[in-house]
Amino acid sequence: MRTKAPERIALAVTLLLIVAALIFSPRRNGDGKAPLEFLRETGQKQLECVIDFGGPVHTSKGLVYGYTYWMLREWSRSARIPVRIRIAEARENYLDSLVEGSVDLVAFPFLDETPPIEGLEATRPLDSVCVWYVRSGARMELRALNRWIAAQDFSSAHRKYMKVLNPWKRQTEASWLSPYDEQFREWGQRIGLDWRLLAAVGWQESHWRIDPQSRRGAQGIMQIMPATGRRYGVYDLIDPERNIEAGARLLAELKRSFSNLDFVLAAYNAGGSRVRSYIRYAELHDADASDWEEVAALLPQLGRDSLYLADTLKLSHIGYGETVQYVRRVKSIYREFRRICPNPDERSVPDPPAQ
């Protein structure tokens, strides 16, 4: 018996609705709850998370900020819940902000006895490093968080984040340097620089910490200024992957301007315009302006000449001493990293080449 046309149309519409529901329905996590059900019903599209280790116990051992950031990102990927992670600012009480609802989760130092806080609940400890506070009765279930934490094996990550490398004490060779080797390797290959040199710059700038911010506003592992980050489309300088990307792209830009590695490092520290002024000063004295050591040797004299050469060199402040030390320091760290983590064809570790 043939189906009538109206019935066929109704059946087709029903099938389309079922397919659409399957395609467009939100994915669900292991508890059967849709990810966005974890968010406050305010129209926001991500959880606001703060890492706050500036409270009663400040932990300086290991890369605790980077480790906690990694934990939050791992949970975010596992639960398929978008998060925005911030580092706590001084003189702000983010536990109060959590109670008030302006943030959704606060990572706080682990204490032997986690103090009860009215209106908040704490997760079980994450590798004895931190606990995560959420609001009591929040739709982001504490039980789901605790179940995820209990299922994690933190041993591998603990080794890389909490047993921090000291390049002056490591005696034996190793296959890794930092928790961010993958990013250093990727961007080193992209820009044509040894990844261990990128790692050396990151160590000199921040010891691979994501939380430092300089007085001028430089942030993160590679100490990137916000304006520099924006130039490369990087707006979250706390994110270690994006911060390393911005640092690598800045080094690549400087590499195109200064073929000599010493000048590239000097420009990373002092800025390209200042290094060009140093070069012009060397040229005024008939020195070899392509040799950083010869240029650096003239810089103390530049300090004395800066007043009457200000118009010529366009320099308002002479900070050559820091830059000279910076270049030497990064090259020394790079040499140590090559010793610690050699390529298969490296049997000895000469000084890093100037070009």
N, C-alpha and C positions, 0 to 999 in steps of 0.2 A: 504494500500500500504506500503510495507516494505522499510525502509530507507536503502540506499546503505551504504556499509562499509566505504568509504571515508567520507561520510556525518556524520556517527556516530562518527568517529574519530574526525572530526572537531568540532562537538557538545561537545564531552567530553573534548577536549582541551579548548574550550571556557568556559565551566563550571569550570574547574580547575583554569583558570586564574581569574575568578570572585571570587572564594573562596579564592585564594591566596591574591588577592587585599584586600578582607575584613579582612583577618587575619593579614596581614603584614602592612596595611596602618596605619599611626600614629594616635593615639587618638587625639581627638580635644577638645579644651576647649569651654567654653560657647560662645565665639565670633566666633566659627567656624574656628579658626586658629589652625593649628597643633602646639603642644608645642614647637617643635624645631624651629618653625618659629620665636619664640621670641629670639632666640640666635643669636649672631653675626655670620656672615657667615665666620668663621675662622676655622671650624672643631671642636670647643670646644663642650663638651657635657653637660655643666652646666653653669649657670650664676654665675659670681663672685660678691658676695655681701659683703659690708663692713659696720660694725656698727661703726660710728665715733661720739662719744659724747665728744671728746676732743677739739672741735672747740671753737667758741666765747662763747658758753654757755655750761658749763659742769654740767650735772644733776646728783646729788648724791642721790636724794630722791628715795627710792624704788629700786627694782631690774630692773632698766631700760634696762640694757644690756640683761638680761635674758628675759625680756618682749618683747623686740624688736626681739630677736632671735626667740622666740615663734611665733611672728607675721609672720616673714619671713618663718618659717617652715609651718605654717598653710596655707599661700598663696601658697607655693611650692606644698603642698599636694593637695590643691584645684585645682590649675591650672595644676597639673601633669608636673611641670617643675623642673628639678633638680637644686639645688643651692649649692654653697659652701660659707659658711659664715665665715668671719674673723672679729676679733676685730682690730680696727685701731691701728697702731703703732705710737708712739710719733714722732713728727717732720715730719710727712708725710701729704701732702695735697691730700686727696683722692677725693675731688671734681675736682681738676685738673686731677687726674688719670682717673676720670669718663669722663671728656671732651676728654682726649687723647685716651680713649677706652681700657685701661688696666683693668678696672673694669666695671661692668654693672649696678650696683645699689649701692647707698650709703644711709644708714639710718642716718639721721642728726637730732639734737634736734629740737623740735617744737618751733618756735618763734611766738610771737603775729603777727608780720609782716614778712612773709617769704621773704627774699631778693631775687630779681631776679638775676640769674647768667647766663651770656651769654653762650649759648650752652647747658644749662640744663633746665629741667622742674621738678617741685616738685608736688608730689601727694597731695591730701587733707590730713589733719592731721590724724594720727592714735591715737585716744584716747588722744589727746593733749599731747602726749609723743614725737612723732617724725614725720618727713615727709620722704618720700623716693624720692631721686633725681635720675632721669634717663636722658639720653642724648636726646636733642631735635631731633625729627625725628627718634628716635630709633624704631626698629621694635617691640619692646615690648611696646605695646600701653599704653599710659597714661590713656586713657579712660577705658581700661579693668581693670587696677589697681584700679582706683578710684571707679569703679562699685563694685569691690570685697570689698574694704574698707567700702563703704557705707552700704553693706549688713551685716557687722559683728556686733555682740553684744559683746562688750568687758567687760561688767560689771563683769562677774564672774572672768575672768582672771585679771582684774584690781584689784579686791579685794585681790587676792593671790600674785600678783607681786608688787603692789604699796603700799599696807598697810602692811608693813613689820613687822613681829612678833619681839617683843623684849621679850625674855624669862624672863627678870627680872621685866617687867611691866604688862604682861598679868595676870589678876586676875581670870578670869573665864575659865572654861573648854571649849574645842573646839574639833571638829572632825578632824581638819587638823592643820598642822604646817607650811607647806611650799608649793610652787608650785610643788615641786619634791617629794611629799609624795609617789606617786605611785611607783617611782623608788626606794626610800628608802625601802618601804614595800617589793617590789619584791626581792631586793637583800638581805635584812635582812632575809627573809625566805630561800633564796637559801643558805646562808652561816651560818645560825643558830645563828644569833645575832638579838637582838631587833632592829627593824627598827628605833626606836627613838634614839638609840645609834649612828647609821649611820648618822642620821640627826644632832645629837649633834657634831659629828666630822666635818661634813660639815659646821655647824655654826661656830665652833671654827676656822676652816681653812679659811673661806672666807665670812661668813655671807650669804652663799648660792649665792654668786655672781659668774658669769661665767667669768668676765673680769680680776680678779687679776692675776698677775704674779710676783713671788718672785724674789729676786736678783739671786737666784740659778737656776731659770727657772721653778719652780713648777707652774702649771697652773690650773685654773678653781675651781669649787666648792670644790673638795676634795684635791686641791693643789697637783696634780700628776706631777712627773718629766717625761719628754718625754721618757726617757729610760724605766721607769716603765710602762708607757702606752704601749710602743712597746712590752714589755714582755707579755702583755695580749692582744695584737692585737688591741689596741686602739691608733689611730693616730690623731684623731680630739679631742683634749682635751677641746675645746670650747664647744662641744656638751655636754650639761648637762647629758644626759642619759648615754653616753659612759664614761664621767668623773666619774660619780657615780659608774658605773660598775667597772672601774679600781680601785677606792678607796675601794670598797667592796671586790674585789678579793685580793687586797693587805692585807686587814684586815683578810681575810680568811687564807691567806698564813701565816701571823704572828700568827694567832690563832693556827695553827698546830704546830708552833715552840714554842709558849709560851701559856700554858694552862690558865695562870692567866690573867684576863682582864687588870689589871694595867700594866703588862709588855707588853701586846699587844698594848695598847695606847702609852706607852713609846717608843716602837719600831716604831710605825707609825710616831712619831715625830722625833726621833733621829736615827732611823735605827736599824735593828736587830743586827748587829755586835757590835755596841756601847753598846746596852743593855746587850748583852752577856758579854762584858767586865765589865760592872757594876756588873753583877752576879758573875763573877770570882773574882772581888775585894772583894765582900762580903764574898765569900768562904774563901779567904785568911785571913779574920779577924774572921773566925768561926761564922759569923752571919747567920741568917736564910735567905738563898738566894732565898727562895720561897715567901718571904714576901716583897712586894714592899716598904712598908713604912720603913721597917728595912734597906733595900738596900738604899733607898733614904736618910735616916738619915746619912749614911756613905759617901755620895757623896761629901760633902764639904771637908772631909779629903782626898778623892781621888784627889782633885785639888792640894793639897800640896804634895801628894806622886807621882804625875803623872810623874815627871822627872825620878826617878829611877825605876819606874814600867813600863816605856814606852815599853820596849821590851816584858815584860810579858803580858801586857794588850793590846798592839797594838793600843794605843790611841795617836793620834797626836793633838787632841784638846778636851778640857773638856767643854761641854756645858750642864752640868747636871741641872743647875738652870732653864733654859727654859723648859726642859723636865719634871721636877718635877711639875712646875706650869701648864704645859700642861695637865698632867694626872688629876690633881685636877680640872682644869677648865672644861675639857670635862665631868668628872663625875658630876660636879655641874650642868652643862647645861643639861645633861641627866636626872638628878633628876627633874629639872624644866619641861622638856618635858614630863616626866611621869606624873607629876602633871597636866599639861595643857591638855594633850591628853591621859587620862588613858584608859587602857583596861577595859572591863566590870567587871573583877574579882578583880580589884585593888581598894581597899577602902582607902588605905593609901600609901604613897610613901616613903619607906625606902631608905637608901643609896644604890646605885647600888652595887651588889655583886662583890667581887674581883675575883671570879672564875666563 
